[in-house]
Amino acid sequence: MTIEIRNAKDSDVNDINDLYNYYIRETAFTFDIQEKNILEKESWLKRFNNNDSRLCLVGLVNNNLVGFVSSDVFREKEAYKNSIESSVYINPDHFGKGYGKQLMISLINKLKDKNNKRIYALITSPNNPSVNMHKALGFVKKGVLDSAGFKFDKYWDVDIYELKL
């Protein structure tokens, strides 16, 4: 099926929030523990102006959200302004269809046009599908944050992947 990729709009916030809350409840792929309410997600979405490095793109199939990607500055210090952190979330009903990769390619292409130098992906380990997708896009593993997060009564490592633009 063909995926439509576009900038996220206010009307997408409910679907984005539902998907993100699934990842909070069911996975260690985000270190958020408490589900987000709609006001929190509306505030989060307002951060993305889609004019600089703060982007949020949604993927739609038949007008239904199948996933989203976002990017933000890697860290808030000024010297990091051309280093970006990316995130990708796909509806589990659509795993293995290439939608995450298509969303990431769109995000990468937009970020290349904005004078960015690096994109970082911090991936909770294990997460082989995400690791394989990032490697296929040219990301290279740069390190591991050992036992960086505690969720579901255990500590999780986080792999750091980098893409040079």
CNS distance restraints for C-alpha pairs under 8 A (distance, minus, plus):
assign (resid   1 and name CA) (resid  61 and name CA) 7.08 0.50 0.50
assign (resid   2 and name CA) (resid  61 and name CA) 6.51 0.50 0.50
assign (resid   3 and name CA) (resid  59 and name CA) 6.04 0.50 0.50
assign (resid   3 and name CA) (resid  60 and name CA) 5.52 0.50 0.50
assign (resid   3 and name CA) (resid  61 and name CA) 5.10 0.50 0.50
assign (resid   3 and name CA) (resid  99 and name CA) 7.14 0.50 0.50
assign (resid   4 and name CA) (resid  59 and name CA) 5.56 0.50 0.50
assign (resid   4 and name CA) (resid  60 and name CA) 5.02 0.50 0.50
assign (resid   4 and name CA) (resid  61 and name CA) 6.35 0.50 0.50
assign (resid   5 and name CA) (resid  57 and name CA) 6.58 0.50 0.50
assign (resid   5 and name CA) (resid  58 and name CA) 5.67 0.50 0.50
assign (resid   5 and name CA) (resid  59 and name CA) 4.65 0.50 0.50
assign (resid   5 and name CA) (resid  60 and name CA) 6.47 0.50 0.50
assign (resid   5 and name CA) (resid 103 and name CA) 6.90 0.50 0.50
assign (resid   5 and name CA) (resid 106 and name CA) 7.73 0.50 0.50
assign (resid   6 and name CA) (resid  57 and name CA) 5.46 0.50 0.50
assign (resid   6 and name CA) (resid  58 and name CA) 5.70 0.50 0.50
assign (resid   6 and name CA) (resid  59 and name CA) 6.89 0.50 0.50
assign (resid   7 and name CA) (resid  50 and name CA) 7.03 0.50 0.50
assign (resid   7 and name CA) (resid  55 and name CA) 7.56 0.50 0.50
assign (resid   7 and name CA) (resid  56 and name CA) 5.95 0.50 0.50
assign (resid   7 and name CA) (resid  57 and name CA) 4.45 0.50 0.50
assign (resid   7 and name CA) (resid  58 and name CA) 6.20 0.50 0.50
assign (resid   8 and name CA) (resid  12 and name CA) 6.26 0.50 0.50
assign (resid   8 and name CA) (resid  56 and name CA) 5.59 0.50 0.50
assign (resid   8 and name CA) (resid  57 and name CA) 5.11 0.50 0.50
assign (resid   8 and name CA) (resid  58 and name CA) 5.47 0.50 0.50
assign (resid   9 and name CA) (resid  13 and name CA) 7.25 0.50 0.50
assign (resid  10 and name CA) (resid  42 and name CA) 7.43 0.50 0.50
assign (resid  10 and name CA) (resid  45 and name CA) 7.60 0.50 0.50
assign (resid  12 and name CA) (resid  16 and name CA) 6.13 0.50 0.50
assign (resid  13 and name CA) (resid  17 and name CA) 5.90 0.50 0.50
assign (resid  13 and name CA) (resid  38 and name CA) 7.47 0.50 0.50
assign (resid  13 and name CA) (resid  41 and name CA) 6.69 0.50 0.50
assign (resid  13 and name CA) (resid  42 and name CA) 6.34 0.50 0.50
assign (resid  13 and name CA) (resid  45 and name CA) 7.33 0.50 0.50
assign (resid  14 and name CA) (resid  18 and name CA) 6.13 0.50 0.50
assign (resid  14 and name CA) (resid  38 and name CA) 6.80 0.50 0.50
assign (resid  15 and name CA) (resid  19 and name CA) 6.23 0.50 0.50
assign (resid  15 and name CA) (resid  65 and name CA) 6.63 0.50 0.50
assign (resid  16 and name CA) (resid  20 and name CA) 6.07 0.50 0.50
assign (resid  16 and name CA) (resid  65 and name CA) 7.73 0.50 0.50
assign (resid  16 and name CA) (resid  67 and name CA) 7.79 0.50 0.50
assign (resid  16 and name CA) (resid  68 and name CA) 7.31 0.50 0.50
assign (resid  17 and name CA) (resid  21 and name CA) 5.95 0.50 0.50
assign (resid  17 and name CA) (resid  36 and name CA) 6.99 0.50 0.50
assign (resid  17 and name CA) (resid  37 and name CA) 7.61 0.50 0.50
assign (resid  17 and name CA) (resid  38 and name CA) 6.75 0.50 0.50
assign (resid  17 and name CA) (resid  41 and name CA) 6.19 0.50 0.50
assign (resid  18 and name CA) (resid  22 and name CA) 6.33 0.50 0.50
assign (resid  19 and name CA) (resid  23 and name CA) 6.68 0.50 0.50
assign (resid  19 and name CA) (resid  67 and name CA) 7.75 0.50 0.50
assign (resid  19 and name CA) (resid  89 and name CA) 7.55 0.50 0.50
assign (resid  19 and name CA) (resid  90 and name CA) 7.74 0.50 0.50
assign (resid  19 and name CA) (resid  91 and name CA) 6.47 0.50 0.50
assign (resid  20 and name CA) (resid  24 and name CA) 6.38 0.50 0.50
assign (resid  20 and name CA) (resid  89 and name CA) 7.28 0.50 0.50
assign (resid  21 and name CA) (resid  25 and name CA) 6.09 0.50 0.50
assign (resid  21 and name CA) (resid  35 and name CA) 5.28 0.50 0.50
assign (resid  21 and name CA) (resid  36 and name CA) 6.49 0.50 0.50
assign (resid  22 and name CA) (resid  26 and name CA) 5.85 0.50 0.50
assign (resid  22 and name CA) (resid  27 and name CA) 7.82 0.50 0.50
assign (resid  23 and name CA) (resid  27 and name CA) 5.14 0.50 0.50
assign (resid  23 and name CA) (resid  28 and name CA) 7.42 0.50 0.50
assign (resid  23 and name CA) (resid  29 and name CA) 6.74 0.50 0.50
assign (resid  23 and name CA) (resid  30 and name CA) 6.61 0.50 0.50
assign (resid  24 and name CA) (resid  28 and name CA) 7.17 0.50 0.50
assign (resid  24 and name CA) (resid  29 and name CA) 7.76 0.50 0.50
assign (resid  24 and name CA) (resid  30 and name CA) 6.13 0.50 0.50
assign (resid  24 and name CA) (resid  31 and name CA) 7.35 0.50 0.50
assign (resid  24 and name CA) (resid  32 and name CA) 5.92 0.50 0.50
assign (resid  24 and name CA) (resid  33 and name CA) 5.95 0.50 0.50
assign (resid  24 and name CA) (resid  34 and name CA) 6.99 0.50 0.50
assign (resid  24 and name CA) (resid  35 and name CA) 6.17 0.50 0.50
assign (resid  25 and name CA) (resid  33 and name CA) 7.47 0.50 0.50
assign (resid  25 and name CA) (resid  34 and name CA) 7.99 0.50 0.50
assign (resid  25 and name CA) (resid  35 and name CA) 7.16 0.50 0.50
assign (resid  28 and name CA) (resid 124 and name CA) 6.73 0.50 0.50
assign (resid  28 and name CA) (resid 151 and name CA) 6.53 0.50 0.50
assign (resid  28 and name CA) (resid 152 and name CA) 7.67 0.50 0.50
assign (resid  28 and name CA) (resid 156 and name CA) 7.72 0.50 0.50
assign (resid  29 and name CA) (resid 123 and name CA) 6.95 0.50 0.50
assign (resid  29 and name CA) (resid 124 and name CA) 5.36 0.50 0.50
assign (resid  29 and name CA) (resid 127 and name CA) 7.94 0.50 0.50
assign (resid  30 and name CA) (resid 124 and name CA) 7.71 0.50 0.50
assign (resid  31 and name CA) (resid 149 and name CA) 6.57 0.50 0.50
assign (resid  31 and name CA) (resid 150 and name CA) 7.74 0.50 0.50
assign (resid  31 and name CA) (resid 151 and name CA) 6.97 0.50 0.50
assign (resid  33 and name CA) (resid 151 and name CA) 7.18 0.50 0.50
assign (resid  36 and name CA) (resid  40 and name CA) 5.99 0.50 0.50
assign (resid  36 and name CA) (resid  41 and name CA) 6.48 0.50 0.50
assign (resid  37 and name CA) (resid  41 and name CA) 6.48 0.50 0.50
assign (resid  38 and name CA) (resid  42 and name CA) 6.05 0.50 0.50
assign (resid  39 and name CA) (resid  43 and name CA) 6.24 0.50 0.50
assign (resid  40 and name CA) (resid  44 and name CA) 6.22 0.50 0.50
assign (resid  41 and name CA) (resid  45 and name CA) 6.07 0.50 0.50
assign (resid  42 and name CA) (resid  46 and name CA) 6.37 0.50 0.50
assign (resid  43 and name CA) (resid  47 and name CA) 7.06 0.50 0.50
assign (resid  44 and name CA) (resid  48 and name CA) 7.78 0.50 0.50
assign (resid  45 and name CA) (resid  56 and name CA) 7.73 0.50 0.50
assign (resid  47 and name CA) (resid  54 and name CA) 7.05 0.50 0.50
assign (resid  48 and name CA) (resid  54 and name CA) 4.81 0.50 0.50
assign (resid  48 and name CA) (resid  55 and name CA) 5.17 0.50 0.50
assign (resid  48 and name CA) (resid  56 and name CA) 6.13 0.50 0.50
assign (resid  49 and name CA) (resid  54 and name CA) 6.19 0.50 0.50
assign (resid  49 and name CA) (resid  55 and name CA) 6.56 0.50 0.50
assign (resid  50 and name CA) (resid  54 and name CA) 5.84 0.50 0.50
assign (resid  50 and name CA) (resid  55 and name CA) 4.57 0.50 0.50
assign (resid  50 and name CA) (resid  56 and name CA) 6.83 0.50 0.50
assign (resid  51 and name CA) (resid  55 and name CA) 7.47 0.50 0.50
assign (resid  52 and name CA) (resid 114 and name CA) 6.50 0.50 0.50
assign (resid  53 and name CA) (resid  71 and name CA) 6.47 0.50 0.50
assign (resid  53 and name CA) (resid  72 and name CA) 5.92 0.50 0.50
assign (resid  53 and name CA) (resid  73 and name CA) 6.74 0.50 0.50
assign (resid  53 and name CA) (resid  84 and name CA) 7.12 0.50 0.50
assign (resid  53 and name CA) (resid 111 and name CA) 6.35 0.50 0.50
assign (resid  53 and name CA) (resid 114 and name CA) 6.95 0.50 0.50
assign (resid  53 and name CA) (resid 116 and name CA) 7.76 0.50 0.50
assign (resid  54 and name CA) (resid  70 and name CA) 7.29 0.50 0.50
assign (resid  54 and name CA) (resid  71 and name CA) 5.26 0.50 0.50
assign (resid  54 and name CA) (resid  72 and name CA) 4.59 0.50 0.50
assign (resid  54 and name CA) (resid  73 and name CA) 7.06 0.50 0.50
assign (resid  55 and name CA) (resid  69 and name CA) 7.98 0.50 0.50
assign (resid  55 and name CA) (resid  70 and name CA) 5.38 0.50 0.50
assign (resid  55 and name CA) (resid  71 and name CA) 5.17 0.50 0.50
assign (resid  55 and name CA) (resid  72 and name CA) 6.90 0.50 0.50
assign (resid  55 and name CA) (resid 107 and name CA) 7.68 0.50 0.50
assign (resid  56 and name CA) (resid  68 and name CA) 7.03 0.50 0.50
assign (resid  56 and name CA) (resid  69 and name CA) 5.71 0.50 0.50
assign (resid  56 and name CA) (resid  70 and name CA) 4.25 0.50 0.50
assign (resid  56 and name CA) (resid  71 and name CA) 6.58 0.50 0.50
assign (resid  57 and name CA) (resid  68 and name CA) 5.57 0.50 0.50
assign (resid  57 and name CA) (resid  69 and name CA) 5.37 0.50 0.50
assign (resid  57 and name CA) (resid  70 and name CA) 6.35 0.50 0.50
assign (resid  57 and name CA) (resid 103 and name CA) 7.29 0.50 0.50
assign (resid  57 and name CA) (resid 107 and name CA) 7.30 0.50 0.50
assign (resid  58 and name CA) (resid  65 and name CA) 6.92 0.50 0.50
assign (resid  58 and name CA) (resid  66 and name CA) 7.81 0.50 0.50
assign (resid  58 and name CA) (resid  67 and name CA) 5.95 0.50 0.50
assign (resid  58 and name CA) (resid  68 and name CA) 4.29 0.50 0.50
assign (resid  58 and name CA) (resid  69 and name CA) 6.56 0.50 0.50
assign (resid  58 and name CA) (resid 103 and name CA) 7.53 0.50 0.50
assign (resid  59 and name CA) (resid  65 and name CA) 5.83 0.50 0.50
assign (resid  59 and name CA) (resid  66 and name CA) 5.60 0.50 0.50
assign (resid  59 and name CA) (resid  67 and name CA) 5.24 0.50 0.50
assign (resid  59 and name CA) (resid  68 and name CA) 5.86 0.50 0.50
assign (resid  59 and name CA) (resid  99 and name CA) 7.37 0.50 0.50
assign (resid  59 and name CA) (resid 103 and name CA) 6.67 0.50 0.50
assign (resid  60 and name CA) (resid  64 and name CA) 5.07 0.50 0.50
assign (resid  60 and name CA) (resid  65 and name CA) 4.56 0.50 0.50
assign (resid  60 and name CA) (resid  66 and name CA) 5.56 0.50 0.50
assign (resid  60 and name CA) (resid  67 and name CA) 7.34 0.50 0.50
assign (resid  61 and name CA) (resid  65 and name CA) 6.63 0.50 0.50
assign (resid  61 and name CA) (resid  66 and name CA) 6.60 0.50 0.50
assign (resid  65 and name CA) (resid  91 and name CA) 7.84 0.50 0.50
assign (resid  66 and name CA) (resid  90 and name CA) 5.88 0.50 0.50
assign (resid  66 and name CA) (resid  91 and name CA) 5.22 0.50 0.50
assign (resid  66 and name CA) (resid  94 and name CA) 6.50 0.50 0.50
assign (resid  66 and name CA) (resid  99 and name CA) 7.55 0.50 0.50
assign (resid  67 and name CA) (resid  88 and name CA) 7.44 0.50 0.50
assign (resid  67 and name CA) (resid  89 and name CA) 5.40 0.50 0.50
assign (resid  67 and name CA) (resid  90 and name CA) 4.10 0.50 0.50
assign (resid  67 and name CA) (resid  91 and name CA) 5.66 0.50 0.50
assign (resid  67 and name CA) (resid  99 and name CA) 7.40 0.50 0.50
assign (resid  67 and name CA) (resid 100 and name CA) 7.11 0.50 0.50
assign (resid  68 and name CA) (resid  88 and name CA) 5.88 0.50 0.50
assign (resid  68 and name CA) (resid  89 and name CA) 5.49 0.50 0.50
assign (resid  68 and name CA) (resid  90 and name CA) 6.60 0.50 0.50
assign (resid  68 and name CA) (resid 100 and name CA) 7.93 0.50 0.50
assign (resid  68 and name CA) (resid 103 and name CA) 7.06 0.50 0.50
assign (resid  69 and name CA) (resid  86 and name CA) 7.12 0.50 0.50
assign (resid  69 and name CA) (resid  87 and name CA) 5.48 0.50 0.50
assign (resid  69 and name CA) (resid  88 and name CA) 4.30 0.50 0.50
assign (resid  69 and name CA) (resid  89 and name CA) 6.39 0.50 0.50
assign (resid  69 and name CA) (resid 103 and name CA) 6.41 0.50 0.50
assign (resid  69 and name CA) (resid 104 and name CA) 6.76 0.50 0.50
assign (resid  69 and name CA) (resid 107 and name CA) 7.25 0.50 0.50
assign (resid  70 and name CA) (resid  86 and name CA) 5.64 0.50 0.50
assign (resid  70 and name CA) (resid  87 and name CA) 5.31 0.50 0.50
assign (resid  70 and name CA) (resid  88 and name CA) 6.61 0.50 0.50
assign (resid  70 and name CA) (resid 107 and name CA) 7.73 0.50 0.50
assign (resid  71 and name CA) (resid  84 and name CA) 6.37 0.50 0.50
assign (resid  71 and name CA) (resid  85 and name CA) 5.53 0.50 0.50
assign (resid  71 and name CA) (resid  86 and name CA) 4.38 0.50 0.50
assign (resid  71 and name CA) (resid  87 and name CA) 6.46 0.50 0.50
assign (resid  71 and name CA) (resid 107 and name CA) 7.90 0.50 0.50
assign (resid  72 and name CA) (resid  84 and name CA) 5.62 0.50 0.50
assign (resid  72 and name CA) (resid  85 and name CA) 5.53 0.50 0.50
assign (resid  72 and name CA) (resid  86 and name CA) 6.70 0.50 0.50
assign (resid  73 and name CA) (resid  80 and name CA) 6.91 0.50 0.50
assign (resid  73 and name CA) (resid  81 and name CA) 6.11 0.50 0.50
assign (resid  73 and name CA) (resid  82 and name CA) 7.36 0.50 0.50
assign (resid  73 and name CA) (resid  83 and name CA) 6.07 0.50 0.50
assign (resid  73 and name CA) (resid  84 and name CA) 4.54 0.50 0.50
assign (resid  73 and name CA) (resid  85 and name CA) 5.96 0.50 0.50
assign (resid  74 and name CA) (resid  80 and name CA) 6.41 0.50 0.50
assign (resid  74 and name CA) (resid  81 and name CA) 7.65 0.50 0.50
assign (resid  74 and name CA) (resid  83 and name CA) 5.44 0.50 0.50
assign (resid  74 and name CA) (resid  84 and name CA) 4.54 0.50 0.50
assign (resid  74 and name CA) (resid  85 and name CA) 4.69 0.50 0.50
assign (resid  74 and name CA) (resid 120 and name CA) 7.26 0.50 0.50
assign (resid  75 and name CA) (resid  80 and name CA) 5.99 0.50 0.50
assign (resid  75 and name CA) (resid  81 and name CA) 7.87 0.50 0.50
assign (resid  75 and name CA) (resid  83 and name CA) 7.95 0.50 0.50
assign (resid  76 and name CA) (resid  80 and name CA) 6.95 0.50 0.50
assign (resid  76 and name CA) (resid  81 and name CA) 7.72 0.50 0.50
assign (resid  77 and name CA) (resid  81 and name CA) 7.39 0.50 0.50
assign (resid  80 and name CA) (resid  84 and name CA) 7.91 0.50 0.50
assign (resid  81 and name CA) (resid 116 and name CA) 7.94 0.50 0.50
assign (resid  82 and name CA) (resid 115 and name CA) 6.85 0.50 0.50
assign (resid  82 and name CA) (resid 116 and name CA) 4.42 0.50 0.50
assign (resid  82 and name CA) (resid 117 and name CA) 5.51 0.50 0.50
assign (resid  82 and name CA) (resid 118 and name CA) 6.81 0.50 0.50
assign (resid  83 and name CA) (resid 116 and name CA) 6.23 0.50 0.50
assign (resid  83 and name CA) (resid 117 and name CA) 5.98 0.50 0.50
assign (resid  83 and name CA) (resid 118 and name CA) 4.86 0.50 0.50
assign (resid  83 and name CA) (resid 119 and name CA) 5.94 0.50 0.50
assign (resid  83 and name CA) (resid 120 and name CA) 7.46 0.50 0.50
assign (resid  84 and name CA) (resid 116 and name CA) 7.34 0.50 0.50
assign (resid  84 and name CA) (resid 118 and name CA) 6.11 0.50 0.50
assign (resid  84 and name CA) (resid 119 and name CA) 4.62 0.50 0.50
assign (resid  84 and name CA) (resid 120 and name CA) 5.97 0.50 0.50
assign (resid  85 and name CA) (resid 119 and name CA) 5.56 0.50 0.50
assign (resid  85 and name CA) (resid 120 and name CA) 4.62 0.50 0.50
assign (resid  85 and name CA) (resid 121 and name CA) 5.83 0.50 0.50
assign (resid  85 and name CA) (resid 122 and name CA) 7.75 0.50 0.50
assign (resid  86 and name CA) (resid 119 and name CA) 6.66 0.50 0.50
assign (resid  86 and name CA) (resid 120 and name CA) 6.17 0.50 0.50
assign (resid  86 and name CA) (resid 121 and name CA) 5.50 0.50 0.50
assign (resid  87 and name CA) (resid 121 and name CA) 6.74 0.50 0.50
assign (resid  88 and name CA) (resid 100 and name CA) 6.71 0.50 0.50
assign (resid  88 and name CA) (resid 103 and name CA) 7.95 0.50 0.50
assign (resid  88 and name CA) (resid 104 and name CA) 7.38 0.50 0.50
assign (resid  89 and name CA) (resid 100 and name CA) 7.33 0.50 0.50
assign (resid  90 and name CA) (resid  94 and name CA) 6.80 0.50 0.50
assign (resid  90 and name CA) (resid  95 and name CA) 6.78 0.50 0.50
assign (resid  90 and name CA) (resid  99 and name CA) 7.47 0.50 0.50
assign (resid  90 and name CA) (resid 100 and name CA) 6.29 0.50 0.50
assign (resid  91 and name CA) (resid  95 and name CA) 6.86 0.50 0.50
assign (resid  94 and name CA) (resid  99 and name CA) 7.60 0.50 0.50
assign (resid  95 and name CA) (resid  99 and name CA) 7.82 0.50 0.50
assign (resid  98 and name CA) (resid 102 and name CA) 6.27 0.50 0.50
assign (resid  99 and name CA) (resid 103 and name CA) 6.09 0.50 0.50
assign (resid 100 and name CA) (resid 104 and name CA) 6.11 0.50 0.50
assign (resid 100 and name CA) (resid 133 and name CA) 7.88 0.50 0.50
assign (resid 101 and name CA) (resid 105 and name CA) 6.08 0.50 0.50
assign (resid 101 and name CA) (resid 133 and name CA) 6.34 0.50 0.50
assign (resid 101 and name CA) (resid 137 and name CA) 7.76 0.50 0.50
assign (resid 102 and name CA) (resid 106 and name CA) 6.34 0.50 0.50
assign (resid 103 and name CA) (resid 107 and name CA) 6.25 0.50 0.50
assign (resid 104 and name CA) (resid 108 and name CA) 5.97 0.50 0.50
assign (resid 105 and name CA) (resid 109 and name CA) 6.11 0.50 0.50
assign (resid 105 and name CA) (resid 137 and name CA) 7.69 0.50 0.50
assign (resid 106 and name CA) (resid 110 and name CA) 6.30 0.50 0.50
assign (resid 107 and name CA) (resid 111 and name CA) 6.17 0.50 0.50
assign (resid 108 and name CA) (resid 112 and name CA) 6.10 0.50 0.50
assign (resid 109 and name CA) (resid 113 and name CA) 6.69 0.50 0.50
assign (resid 110 and name CA) (resid 114 and name CA) 6.96 0.50 0.50
assign (resid 111 and name CA) (resid 115 and name CA) 7.32 0.50 0.50
assign (resid 111 and name CA) (resid 116 and name CA) 6.19 0.50 0.50
assign (resid 112 and name CA) (resid 116 and name CA) 6.01 0.50 0.50
assign (resid 112 and name CA) (resid 117 and name CA) 7.86 0.50 0.50
assign (resid 112 and name CA) (resid 165 and name CA) 6.25 0.50 0.50
assign (resid 116 and name CA) (resid 165 and name CA) 6.90 0.50 0.50
assign (resid 117 and name CA) (resid 164 and name CA) 6.06 0.50 0.50
assign (resid 117 and name CA) (resid 165 and name CA) 5.13 0.50 0.50
assign (resid 118 and name CA) (resid 162 and name CA) 6.61 0.50 0.50
assign (resid 118 and name CA) (resid 163 and name CA) 5.57 0.50 0.50
assign (resid 118 and name CA) (resid 164 and name CA) 4.77 0.50 0.50
assign (resid 118 and name CA) (resid 165 and name CA) 5.68 0.50 0.50
assign (resid 119 and name CA) (resid 162 and name CA) 5.68 0.50 0.50
assign (resid 119 and name CA) (resid 163 and name CA) 5.11 0.50 0.50
assign (resid 119 and name CA) (resid 164 and name CA) 6.72 0.50 0.50
assign (resid 119 and name CA) (resid 165 and name CA) 7.51 0.50 0.50
assign (resid 120 and name CA) (resid 160 and name CA) 6.85 0.50 0.50
assign (resid 120 and name CA) (resid 161 and name CA) 5.55 0.50 0.50
assign (resid 120 and name CA) (resid 162 and name CA) 4.59 0.50 0.50
assign (resid 120 and name CA) (resid 163 and name CA) 6.46 0.50 0.50
assign (resid 121 and name CA) (resid 160 and name CA) 5.97 0.50 0.50
assign (resid 121 and name CA) (resid 161 and name CA) 5.06 0.50 0.50
assign (resid 121 and name CA) (resid 162 and name CA) 6.45 0.50 0.50
assign (resid 122 and name CA) (resid 158 and name CA) 6.08 0.50 0.50
assign (resid 122 and name CA) (resid 159 and name CA) 5.66 0.50 0.50
assign (resid 122 and name CA) (resid 160 and name CA) 4.77 0.50 0.50
assign (resid 122 and name CA) (resid 161 and name CA) 6.32 0.50 0.50
assign (resid 123 and name CA) (resid 127 and name CA) 7.10 0.50 0.50
assign (resid 123 and name CA) (resid 130 and name CA) 7.41 0.50 0.50
assign (resid 123 and name CA) (resid 131 and name CA) 7.34 0.50 0.50
assign (resid 123 and name CA) (resid 158 and name CA) 5.33 0.50 0.50
assign (resid 123 and name CA) (resid 159 and name CA) 5.11 0.50 0.50
assign (resid 123 and name CA) (resid 160 and name CA) 6.51 0.50 0.50
assign (resid 123 and name CA) (resid 161 and name CA) 7.64 0.50 0.50
assign (resid 124 and name CA) (resid 156 and name CA) 6.62 0.50 0.50
assign (resid 124 and name CA) (resid 157 and name CA) 5.91 0.50 0.50
assign (resid 124 and name CA) (resid 158 and name CA) 4.37 0.50 0.50
assign (resid 124 and name CA) (resid 159 and name CA) 6.26 0.50 0.50
assign (resid 125 and name CA) (resid 156 and name CA) 6.60 0.50 0.50
assign (resid 125 and name CA) (resid 157 and name CA) 5.44 0.50 0.50
assign (resid 125 and name CA) (resid 158 and name CA) 5.62 0.50 0.50
assign (resid 125 and name CA) (resid 159 and name CA) 6.46 0.50 0.50
assign (resid 127 and name CA) (resid 131 and name CA) 6.24 0.50 0.50
assign (resid 128 and name CA) (resid 132 and name CA) 5.90 0.50 0.50
assign (resid 129 and name CA) (resid 133 and name CA) 6.17 0.50 0.50
assign (resid 130 and name CA) (resid 134 and name CA) 6.12 0.50 0.50
assign (resid 131 and name CA) (resid 135 and name CA) 6.10 0.50 0.50
assign (resid 132 and name CA) (resid 136 and name CA) 6.10 0.50 0.50
assign (resid 133 and name CA) (resid 137 and name CA) 6.39 0.50 0.50
assign (resid 134 and name CA) (resid 138 and name CA) 6.52 0.50 0.50
assign (resid 134 and name CA) (resid 139 and name CA) 5.29 0.50 0.50
assign (resid 134 and name CA) (resid 140 and name CA) 7.99 0.50 0.50
assign (resid 134 and name CA) (resid 161 and name CA) 7.74 0.50 0.50
assign (resid 135 and name CA) (resid 139 and name CA) 4.85 0.50 0.50
assign (resid 135 and name CA) (resid 140 and name CA) 6.35 0.50 0.50
assign (resid 138 and name CA) (resid 163 and name CA) 6.16 0.50 0.50
assign (resid 139 and name CA) (resid 161 and name CA) 5.68 0.50 0.50
assign (resid 139 and name CA) (resid 162 and name CA) 5.02 0.50 0.50
assign (resid 139 and name CA) (resid 163 and name CA) 4.43 0.50 0.50
assign (resid 139 and name CA) (resid 164 and name CA) 7.71 0.50 0.50
assign (resid 140 and name CA) (resid 161 and name CA) 5.21 0.50 0.50
assign (resid 140 and name CA) (resid 162 and name CA) 5.27 0.50 0.50
assign (resid 140 and name CA) (resid 163 and name CA) 6.45 0.50 0.50
assign (resid 141 and name CA) (resid 159 and name CA) 7.00 0.50 0.50
assign (resid 141 and name CA) (resid 160 and name CA) 5.80 0.50 0.50
assign (resid 141 and name CA) (resid 161 and name CA) 4.32 0.50 0.50
assign (resid 141 and name CA) (resid 162 and name CA) 6.41 0.50 0.50
assign (resid 142 and name CA) (resid 159 and name CA) 7.72 0.50 0.50
assign (resid 142 and name CA) (resid 160 and name CA) 5.52 0.50 0.50
assign (resid 142 and name CA) (resid 161 and name CA) 5.60 0.50 0.50
assign (resid 142 and name CA) (resid 162 and name CA) 6.59 0.50 0.50
assign (resid 143 and name CA) (resid 159 and name CA) 5.95 0.50 0.50
assign (resid 143 and name CA) (resid 160 and name CA) 5.17 0.50 0.50
assign (resid 143 and name CA) (resid 161 and name CA) 7.39 0.50 0.50
assign (resid 144 and name CA) (resid 157 and name CA) 6.71 0.50 0.50
assign (resid 144 and name CA) (resid 158 and name CA) 5.63 0.50 0.50
assign (resid 144 and name CA) (resid 159 and name CA) 4.47 0.50 0.50
assign (resid 144 and name CA) (resid 160 and name CA) 5.86 0.50 0.50
assign (resid 145 and name CA) (resid 157 and name CA) 5.63 0.50 0.50
assign (resid 145 and name CA) (resid 158 and name CA) 5.03 0.50 0.50
assign (resid 145 and name CA) (resid 159 and name CA) 6.35 0.50 0.50
assign (resid 145 and name CA) (resid 160 and name CA) 7.57 0.50 0.50
assign (resid 146 and name CA) (resid 156 and name CA) 7.22 0.50 0.50
assign (resid 146 and name CA) (resid 157 and name CA) 4.66 0.50 0.50
assign (resid 146 and name CA) (resid 158 and name CA) 6.62 0.50 0.50
assign (resid 147 and name CA) (resid 155 and name CA) 4.91 0.50 0.50
assign (resid 147 and name CA) (resid 156 and name CA) 4.76 0.50 0.50
assign (resid 147 and name CA) (resid 157 and name CA) 4.58 0.50 0.50
assign (resid 147 and name CA) (resid 158 and name CA) 7.45 0.50 0.50
assign (resid 148 and name CA) (resid 155 and name CA) 6.84 0.50 0.50
assign (resid 148 and name CA) (resid 156 and name CA) 5.97 0.50 0.50
assign (resid 148 and name CA) (resid 157 and name CA) 5.54 0.50 0.50
assign (resid 148 and name CA) (resid 158 and name CA) 6.41 0.50 0.50
assign (resid 149 and name CA) (resid 155 and name CA) 5.51 0.50 0.50
assign (resid 149 and name CA) (resid 156 and name CA) 5.28 0.50 0.50
assign (resid 149 and name CA) (resid 157 and name CA) 7.00 0.50 0.50
assign (resid 149 and name CA) (resid 158 and name CA) 7.98 0.50 0.50
assign (resid 150 and name CA) (resid 154 and name CA) 5.47 0.50 0.50
assign (resid 150 and name CA) (resid 155 and name CA) 4.41 0.50 0.50
assign (resid 150 and name CA) (resid 156 and name CA) 6.24 0.50 0.50
assign (resid 151 and name CA) (resid 155 and name CA) 6.51 0.50 0.50
assign (resid 151 and name CA) (resid 156 and name CA) 7.52 0.50 0.50
